[in-house]
């Protein structure tokens, strides 16, 4: 079956759905892998949540992860 040509825009993988538990924890895991050594899962969760509050989730996964990583490094 062919893709719907009328559906345009960014793919869903560009976003983080904070309503889906597994997707949130996947983003936390990604953040922990990039974070400084010794960063706990709780620290990563808090940084990710704070970054999502500052930056709209519709702005994208990369931008939110970058902001959360900046928060963890300070």
C-alpha positions, 0 to 999 in steps of 0.5 A: 500500500502506498503512502498518503501523499496528502500527509505532509510535515514532520514524522512522529519520530521527530517528537517526544510524546510525554503521554506515552510512558515508554517514549518518555523513558526512551528519551530519558535513556538517550539523555543518560547516554549523552549526559556526564558520567554519574547522572542518575535516571532521576536527574535525567527525568527532571532535566528532560521535564524541565526542558520540555516545559521551557521548550514546547514539545512540538519543537522537536526531540533534538532541541529538547534533548539539547536543552536537557543536556545543557541543564545536566552539565551545569 
